[in-house]
Amino acid sequence: MFSRFKKGEIVLVRGIGQNDQKCYNGILAKVIERDPYYKDYLMQFEDGSEDWLIPRYLLKLNWKGAEKW
């Protein structure tokens, strides 16, 4: 199935998480997995925390070195 964001890709998060309703505004995160039923993404943040987010809150980055994070 088509996935807009690949596993391990670094994206910019601007929205509200589903675990504890935390607001993320311009935070970098790595895609861990995609839920095929609900079509949302499990993201891992720089501090090690994880949260589920819908694709509407995610933005692809187009800069060199993003895959090395």
N, CA, C and O atoms as a MOPAC input file, in Angstrom:
PM7 MOZYME 1SCF
protein

 N      0.83100 1    -1.17600 1     0.00000 1
 C      0.00000 1     0.00000 1     0.00000 1
 C      0.87900 1     1.24500 1     0.00000 1
 O      1.99600 1     1.22100 1     0.51800 1
 N      0.38600 1     2.30900 1    -0.56800 1
 C      1.13800 1     3.54600 1    -0.69300 1
 C      1.29100 1     4.22500 1     0.66900 1
 O      0.32400 1     4.39200 1     1.41100 1
 N      2.52400 1     4.60700 1     0.97300 1
 C      2.81700 1     5.30700 1     2.21100 1
 C      3.49800 1     6.63100 1     1.87000 1
 O      4.51700 1     6.64500 1     1.17900 1
 N      2.95100 1     7.72000 1     2.34100 1
 C      3.48200 1     9.04400 1     2.02400 1
 C      4.84300 1     9.29200 1     2.65700 1
 O      5.68000 1     9.99100 1     2.08600 1
 N      5.06400 1     8.71700 1     3.83900 1
 C      6.31500 1     8.86600 1     4.56400 1
 C      6.90800 1     7.48100 1     4.79000 1
 O      6.22500 1     6.58400 1     5.28400 1
 N      8.16600 1     7.30600 1     4.43300 1
 C      8.83900 1     6.01700 1     4.56200 1
 C      9.38000 1     5.82700 1     5.98000 1
 O      9.59400 1     6.80300 1     6.70000 1
 N      9.60000 1     4.58000 1     6.37700 1
 C     10.18400 1     4.27700 1     7.68500 1
 C     11.59000 1     4.86000 1     7.75900 1
 O     12.37700 1     4.73100 1     6.82200 1
 N     11.89400 1     5.50000 1     8.88100 1
 C     13.20200 1     6.09300 1     9.08100 1
 C     13.35000 1     7.49800 1     8.53200 1
 O     14.39400 1     8.12400 1     8.71600 1
 N     12.32700 1     8.00700 1     7.86100 1
 C     12.37900 1     9.34600 1     7.28000 1
 C     12.19600 1    10.40700 1     8.37500 1
 O     11.41300 1    10.22000 1     9.30700 1
 N     12.92500 1    11.51800 1     8.25000 1
 C     12.82800 1    12.62700 1     9.19300 1
 C     11.79300 1    13.61500 1     8.65900 1
 O     11.87300 1    14.04300 1     7.50700 1
 N     10.82400 1    13.97400 1     9.49600 1
 C      9.76800 1    14.89700 1     9.09700 1
 C      9.60400 1    15.98900 1    10.15100 1
 O     10.06400 1    15.85400 1    11.28400 1
 N      8.94700 1    17.06200 1     9.75800 1
 C      8.62400 1    18.15900 1    10.66000 1
 C      7.19700 1    17.96000 1    11.15700 1
 O      6.28000 1    17.75800 1    10.36100 1
 N      7.01000 1    18.01800 1    12.46500 1
 C      5.70400 1    17.77100 1    13.07300 1
 C      5.11400 1    19.08800 1    13.53700 1
 O      5.75000 1    19.83700 1    14.27800 1
 N      3.88600 1    19.37000 1    13.09400 1
 C      3.15900 1    20.56600 1    13.52000 1
 C      1.71400 1    20.17600 1    13.75100 1
 O      0.88600 1    20.25500 1    12.84300 1
 N      1.41000 1    19.74900 1    14.98300 1
 C      0.05300 1    19.33400 1    15.29000 1
 C     -0.05100 1    18.69800 1    16.66400 1
 O      0.84400 1    18.83000 1    17.49900 1
 N     -1.15900 1    18.00700 1    16.88100 1
 C     -1.47100 1    17.42200 1    18.19000 1
 C     -1.33800 1    15.91000 1    18.11500 1
 O     -1.89000 1    15.26900 1    17.22100 1
 N     -0.58500 1    15.33800 1    19.08100 1
 C     -0.41200 1    13.89700 1    19.17100 1
 C     -1.64800 1    13.21400 1    19.73500 1
 O     -2.49300 1    13.85500 1    20.35900 1
 N     -1.74500 1    11.90800 1    19.51000 1
 C     -2.92700 1    11.16600 1    19.94100 1
 C     -2.75500 1    10.49200 1    21.29400 1
 O     -3.75300 1    10.14200 1    21.92200 1
 N     -1.52000 1    10.29500 1    21.77000 1
 C     -1.31800 1     9.60600 1    23.05400 1
 C     -1.78100 1    10.45000 1    24.23100 1
 O     -2.63400 1    10.01700 1    25.00600 1
 N     -1.23200 1    11.64400 1    24.37300 1
 C     -1.58100 1    12.48800 1    25.51900 1
 C     -2.02200 1    13.89100 1    25.09600 1
 O     -2.00500 1    14.81600 1    25.90900 1
 N     -2.41400 1    14.05200 1    23.84200 1
 C     -2.90600 1    15.32900 1    23.30200 1
 C     -1.86500 1    16.45000 1    23.42200 1
 O     -2.22100 1    17.61400 1    23.60600 1
 N     -0.58400 1    16.09400 1    23.31800 1
 C      0.49100 1    17.08100 1    23.38700 1
 C      0.59400 1    17.81500 1    22.05200 1
 O      0.47100 1    17.20800 1    20.98800 1
 N      0.82200 1    19.12700 1    22.12000 1
 C      0.93300 1    19.94900 1    20.91100 1
 C      2.39900 1    20.04800 1    20.49200 1
 O      3.25300 1    20.43800 1    21.28700 1
 N      2.67900 1    19.69800 1    19.25100 1
 C      4.02300 1    19.78800 1    18.68400 1
 C      4.01900 1    20.90300 1    17.64700 1
 O      3.17400 1    20.92600 1    16.75200 1
 N      4.96600 1    21.82300 1    17.77100 1
 C      5.01500 1    22.95300 1    16.84900 1
 C      6.42300 1    23.07800 1    16.27400 1
 O      7.29700 1    23.68400 1    16.89500 1
 N      6.64300 1    22.51000 1    15.09700 1
 C      7.93200 1    22.59800 1    14.43400 1
 C      8.99000 1    21.69500 1    15.02900 1
 O     10.15200 1    22.09500 1    15.11000 1
 N      8.63200 1    20.48600 1    15.45000 1
 C      9.55100 1    19.53500 1    16.06100 1
 C      9.96000 1    18.49300 1    15.01400 1
 O      9.11700 1    18.01500 1    14.25500 1
 N     11.24800 1    18.14000 1    14.97200 1
 C     11.71900 1    17.08900 1    14.08200 1
 C     11.45700 1    15.72900 1    14.71900 1
 O     11.61700 1    15.55300 1    15.92600 1
 N     11.04900 1    14.76600 1    13.88300 1
 C     10.77400 1    13.42100 1    14.37500 1
 C     11.07300 1    12.40800 1    13.27600 1
 O     11.11600 1    12.74400 1    12.09200 1
 N     11.27900 1    11.16500 1    13.69300 1
 C     11.56500 1    10.06700 1    12.76700 1
 C     10.35600 1     9.14600 1    12.69700 1
 O      9.73800 1     8.84700 1    13.71900 1
 N     10.01800 1     8.69500 1    11.48800 1
 C      8.90100 1     7.76600 1    11.29100 1
 C      9.33800 1     6.37200 1    11.73600 1
 O     10.32800 1     5.83500 1    11.24000 1
 N      8.59100 1     5.79300 1    12.67300 1
 C      8.86900 1     4.43700 1    13.15400 1
 C      8.03500 1     3.41400 1    12.38800 1
 O      8.57200 1     2.42700 1    11.88500 1
 N      6.72900 1     3.64300 1    12.29700 1
 C      5.85500 1     2.73900 1    11.55400 1
 C      4.55800 1     3.44800 1    11.17800 1
 O      4.25000 1     4.52700 1    11.68400 1
 N      3.80600 1     2.81400 1    10.27500 1
 C      2.51000 1     3.33800 1     9.83300 1
 C      1.44300 1     2.30500 1    10.13600 1
 O      1.62300 1     1.11700 1     9.86400 1
 N      0.34000 1     2.75300 1    10.69500 1
 C     -0.77900 1     1.86400 1    10.98200 1
 C     -1.62900 1     1.74000 1     9.71500 1
 O     -2.17900 1     2.74000 1     9.25200 1
 N     -1.75000 1     0.53400 1     9.14200 1
 C     -2.48600 1     0.40100 1     7.87900 1
 C     -3.99800 1     0.61200 1     8.01400 1
 O     -4.65400 1     0.96000 1     7.03200 1
 N     -4.55900 1     0.40900 1     9.19800 1
 C     -6.00400 1     0.56900 1     9.36500 1
 C     -6.39700 1     2.03100 1     9.57300 1
 O     -7.26600 1     2.55200 1     8.87400 1
 N     -5.75600 1     2.68500 1    10.53400 1
 C     -6.09400 1     4.07700 1    10.83100 1
 C     -5.31200 1     5.07100 1     9.98500 1
 O     -5.65100 1     6.25400 1     9.94600 1
 N     -4.25300 1     4.59300 1     9.29700 1
 C     -3.41900 1     5.41200 1     8.41400 1
 C     -2.73500 1     6.56400 1     9.15300 1
 O     -2.56700 1     7.64800 1     8.59500 1
 N     -2.34400 1     6.33100 1    10.40000 1
 C     -1.56200 1     7.32100 1    11.13100 1
 C     -0.15600 1     6.77200 1    11.35600 1
 O      0.10600 1     5.59600 1    11.10300 1
 N      0.73700 1     7.62300 1    11.82900 1
 C      2.15400 1     7.29100 1    11.92000 1
 C      2.64500 1     7.35900 1    13.35900 1
 O      2.28000 1     8.25800 1    14.11700 1
 N      3.48400 1     6.38400 1    13.72100 1
 C      4.16300 1     6.40200 1    15.01100 1
 C      5.47800 1     7.13800 1    14.81100 1
 O      6.30300 1     6.73800 1    13.99000 1
 N      5.67100 1     8.21900 1    15.56700 1
 C      6.84300 1     9.07300 1    15.41700 1
 C      7.70600 1     8.97800 1    16.66900 1
 O      7.18700 1     8.85700 1    17.77900 1
 N      9.03400 1     9.03400 1    16.48800 1
 C      9.97500 1     9.09000 1    17.60100 1
 C     10.65100 1    10.45700 1    17.55500 1
 O     11.20000 1    10.85500 1    16.52800 1
 N     10.60400 1    11.16900 1    18.68000 1
 C     11.15600 1    12.51800 1    18.76800 1
 C     12.58600 1    12.48000 1    19.28300 1
 O     13.06500 1    11.43300 1    19.71900 1
 N     13.26800 1    13.61600 1    19.23500 1
 C     14.67600 1    13.70200 1    19.61800 1
 C     14.91200 1    13.30600 1    21.07500 1
 O     15.98000 1    12.79600 1    21.41400 1
 N     13.93300 1    13.53600 1    21.92800 1
 C     14.09900 1    13.19200 1    23.35200 1
 C     13.78500 1    11.72200 1    23.64800 1
 O     13.85800 1    11.30100 1    24.80300 1
 N     13.44000 1    10.94200 1    22.63100 1
 C     13.16600 1     9.51600 1    22.79800 1
 C     11.70900 1     9.16800 1    22.96400 1
 O     11.35900 1     7.98900 1    22.92900 1
 N     10.84300 1    10.15100 1    23.14500 1
 C      9.41200 1     9.87900 1    23.30900 1
 C      8.78800 1     9.51200 1    21.96200 1
 O      9.31300 1     9.85800 1    20.90300 1
 N      7.66900 1     8.81300 1    22.02300 1
 C      6.95400 1     8.38400 1    20.82700 1
 C      5.49900 1     8.81000 1    20.91500 1
 O      4.92700 1     8.89700 1    22.00200 1
 N      4.90400 1     9.07500 1    19.74800 1
 C      3.50500 1     9.48200 1    19.70400 1
 C      2.94000 1     9.16000 1    18.32600 1
 O      3.67300 1     9.12100 1    17.33700 1
 N      1.63500 1     8.93000 1    18.27000 1
 C      0.93800 1     8.68700 1    17.00400 1
 C      0.40800 1    10.00800 1    16.47300 1
 O     -0.15100 1    10.81000 1    17.22100 1
 N      0.58700 1    10.23200 1    15.15900 1
 C      0.11600 1    11.46000 1    14.52900 1
 C     -0.52100 1    11.14500 1    13.18300 1
 O     -0.12400 1    10.19800 1    12.50400 1
 N     -1.50700 1    11.94100 1    12.80600 1
 C     -2.12500 1    11.77600 1    11.49800 1
 C     -1.27100 1    12.50400 1    10.45100 1
 O     -0.57600 1    13.46100 1    10.79000 1
 N     -1.31200 1    12.07000 1     9.19300 1
 C     -0.43700 1    12.65100 1     8.15800 1
 C     -0.64600 1    14.14300 1     7.92000 1
 O      0.25400 1    14.81200 1     7.41300 1
 N     -1.79400 1    14.66900 1     8.27000 1
 C     -2.06300 1    16.09900 1     8.06200 1
 C     -1.09700 1    16.97200 1     8.86200 1
 O     -0.83300 1    18.11100 1     8.47600 1
 N     -0.56700 1    16.45300 1     9.96900 1
 C      0.33200 1    17.21900 1    10.83900 1
 C      1.80700 1    17.03100 1    10.49800 1
 O      2.66600 1    17.58100 1    11.18700 1
 N      2.12000 1    16.26700 1     9.45200 1
 C      3.50300 1    15.96100 1     9.10500 1
 C      3.90200 1    16.66600 1     7.82300 1
 O      3.09200 1    16.81300 1     6.90700 1
 N      5.16000 1    17.10600 1     7.75800 1
 C      5.67600 1    17.81400 1     6.59400 1
 C      7.03200 1    17.23400 1     6.22400 1
 O      7.91200 1    17.11300 1     7.07500 1
 N      7.20500 1    16.86700 1     4.93200 1
 C      8.47600 1    16.32200 1     4.47800 1
 C      9.54700 1    17.39700 1     4.46900 1
 O      9.26800 1    18.57100 1     4.22300 1
 N     10.78000 1    16.97800 1     4.74200 1
 C     11.93000 1    17.87500 1     4.68400 1
 C     12.73800 1    17.56700 1     3.42800 1
 O     12.90900 1    16.40300 1     3.06400 1
 N     13.22700 1    18.59500 1     2.77500 1
 C     14.02800 1    18.42300 1     1.56200 1
 C     15.37600 1    19.07900 1     1.75400 1
 O     15.68100 1    20.08400 1     1.11200 1
 N     16.19600 1    18.50700 1     2.64900 1
 C     17.54000 1    19.02500 1     2.85300 1
 C     18.50600 1    17.86500 1     3.02500 1
 O     18.14300 1    16.81100 1     3.54800 1
 N     19.71900 1    18.06700 1     2.58700 1
 C     20.74400 1    17.03200 1     2.67700 1
 C     21.13700 1    16.83400 1     4.14300 1
 O     21.23200 1    17.79200 1     4.91000 1
 N     21.35700 1    15.60200 1     4.50600 1
 C     21.73400 1    15.28400 1     5.86900 1
 C     20.55000 1    14.87300 1     6.74300 1
 O     20.74800 1    14.45400 1     7.88300 1
 N     19.33000 1    14.98300 1     6.23100 1
 C     18.15600 1    14.61300 1     7.02600 1
 C     18.14200 1    13.12200 1     7.30100 1
 O     17.67500 1    12.69800 1     8.35800 1
 N     18.65000 1    12.30500 1     6.36100 1
 C     18.62800 1    10.85700 1     6.54800 1
 C     19.70100 1    10.38100 1     7.51900 1
 O     19.66500 1     9.22400 1     7.93700 1
 N     20.66000 1    11.23600 1     7.89300 1
 C     21.74300 1    10.84500 1     8.80400 1
 C     21.39600 1    11.08500 1    10.27300 1
 O     22.19900 1    10.75300 1    11.14400 1
 N     20.25600 1    11.63700 1    10.56600 1
 C     19.89300 1    11.96500 1    11.94100 1
 C     19.60300 1    10.75000 1    12.74900 1
 O     19.28100 1    10.85800 1    13.93300 1

